[in-house]
Amino acid sequence: MSTEQSPDNQASGNTFPGNQSPGNQWDFDTLSVRAGYDPAQHLHASSVPIYETASYVLDGADAADAMFRYEQDGPIYSRLSNPTVSVLQDRLGALHGTPSALVLSSGMAAVSYALLNAADRGGSILTNYRLYGGSLDTITHVLPHLGISFDIVDDADDPEAYDRAIGDRTRAIFVESISNPQTVIADIEALAEVAHRHGIILIVDNTVATPYLLNPFDYGADVVVYSATKAISGHGTAIAGAILESGRFNYRTDRYPQFSEPAWVLRDLNDVPRSILDIAPQAPFTSRAKAVYLSYLGATLGPFDAFLILNGLETLTERVDKQVSNAEAVARFLQSHDHVEWVDYPTLPGSGYEDLARKYLPRGAGSILSFGLEGGDPAIRRFIDAVRLFSYQANIGDAKSLIINPVRTTHIELDDKALENIQLPGNTIRLSLGLENPRDLIADLEQAFAATFAEA
Ligand SMILES: *Cc1c(COP(=O)(O)O)cnc(C)c1O
């Protein structure tokens, strides 16, 4: 792992992720606190320092030549390489057993760069309607104007529906491992098998699950994206995103010419153009996303935000365990409540996703659940105004418990067809469980039910 790297490789981040060894023998909990950071390389600072610098003094003309030709590692300019950001990238890679991540300034940057990177030569994305609203809008309203088309399967639970929809232009299947708000679980192994049958990649948005509950690479995913704004950071203090790759997919095929085409900007010291596969064979996907999209579209994560995310990561296991137990307790409470029509949480008996939950999420199904409130929109408005502890906001994975009415807020993008396809009724309330005491959370919901249905 990264602490075993040569000093030259530390505190840098200019070369591409695959140049670092992902091997490590430590457990997830240890890696989330330690990976990617060696105090001896940072004046023995115990905590990861925040390197607030735009640029770096180059160590002579020869060193500059080597760094600008990707022959030598070292920071040049903080749009592409910053030591604080590099620690976060290495730590996320270690937590997945993959090459170092590419972190970006938002989850949307991670989603859009990943999709562009896969399909930017007139390709097509195959997905379903159970997506974060911003991702669905990007796919259906932004990428088509950039020459990237899309197909949406009707039955998101049927891997063969994806198989039938893959055409010559398809470059990726894109799904969320746990969707939101309905907390539907994707059958990642089956979808990876379908994708690989056709020589295309499976991209998984693993934001809701977090790498602690699920590592999609264990089941054949090729690329994983995150909004690190959510549970990875866990405190609602910064916007950030990440792209990771397995390092196992063969991009040297006709579907993906962008990875094997020599580019002038990647030329060697003899001015011979090289491809991204020549330069970063172990991590071509994230390396190209960095060389093309981070370089030129520039959604750089700042070092202070990287520091906040690193702080959050240190307690990922502890936070998510507590959120899962809070979510399970609140789900059971809601399921037995008279004014609740239905509850969606994958591990609840009768959810329809218990088998997938057992397979993919043995530690629990995350911090989000949704339920249908009797009385429709008027009751929802009263309920949301009545809760005192749950904060009404468009975020998830925070240490604080949150509440929202998705159809009128986070999922405002969806038209009637999409709402019907994902079966998101107007009376849906989504909760994101935080770290408060479960008795206080349930008491708050109790009093909100009482206030909502007082006159009835
Ligand atoms: C929030 C979210 C995003 C977008 O992330 P930002 O950090 O808000 O840009 C993408 N996917 C999922 C599943 C999310 O929850």
The ligand as an SDF file (V2000), in Angstrom:
LIG
                    3D

 15 15  0  0  0  0  0  0  0  0999 V2000
  -25.6770   13.2490   -4.0580 C   0  0  0  0  0  0  0  0  0  0  0  0
  -25.5050   12.1990   -5.0800 C   0  0  0  0  0  0  0  0  0  0  0  0
  -24.8230   12.4420   -6.2810 C   0  0  0  0  0  0  0  0  0  0  0  0
  -24.2860   13.8140   -6.6200 C   0  0  0  0  0  0  0  0  0  0  0  0
  -23.2820   14.1730   -5.7210 O   0  0  0  0  0  0  0  0  0  0  0  0
  -22.9010   15.7010   -5.3240 P   0  0  0  0  0  0  0  0  0  0  0  0
  -21.7710   15.5120   -4.3920 O   0  0  0  0  0  0  0  0  0  0  0  0
  -24.1230   16.3080   -4.6920 O   0  0  0  0  0  0  0  0  0  0  0  0
  -22.5410   16.3990   -6.5890 O   0  0  0  0  0  0  0  0  0  0  0  0
  -24.6720   11.4030   -7.1620 C   0  0  0  0  0  0  0  0  0  0  0  0
  -25.1670   10.1690   -6.9060 N   0  0  0  0  0  0  0  0  0  0  0  0
  -25.8390    9.8970   -5.7650 C   0  0  0  0  0  0  0  0  0  0  0  0
  -26.3760    8.5250   -5.5290 C   0  0  0  0  0  0  0  0  0  0  0  0
  -26.0250   10.8950   -4.8120 C   0  0  0  0  0  0  0  0  0  0  0  0
  -26.7060   10.6240   -3.6940 O   0  0  0  0  0  0  0  0  0  0  0  0
  1  2  1  0
  2  3  1  0
  2 14  2  0
  3  4  1  0
  3 10  2  0
  4  5  1  0
  5  6  1  0
  6  7  2  0
  6  8  1  0
  6  9  1  0
 10 11  1  0
 11 12  2  0
 12 13  1  0
 12 14  1  0
 14 15  1  0
M  END
$$$$
